[in-house]
Amino acid sequence: MILIIAARCSIFALRISTPQLVMAHHKSALKRIRQSRKRNQYNRQWKWQLKQAIKAVRRATTLEEAESLLRTAAKIIDRSAARGIIHRNTAANRKSALARYINHHFARRSATTQ
């Protein structure tokens, strides 16, 4: 769907993925809307990937599998922090929490099997 907006005797076309009313009256405001939508899609994609990596670590059944998935998740977490998707302290907290989860979960399992 293309929405035509008249602003100061100029006509701007703004492509909208979902039908929403755009109340922008200036060229710069229209650009900001385009940029924020693009950035929102980018951030959503990275956050989804981040959540999937964390879930995979928590679903691991063996210690070796969990450690391997933790390394992969840590890379994704670090990349997300570097790109500004999450704050670097949040990234550190998530990595630490995953490591603690693995240590606690598998240490308890090995204690009950011995």
Helices and strands as residue ranges (DSSP letters): E 2-7, E 10-15, H 27-59, H 63-82, H 88-113
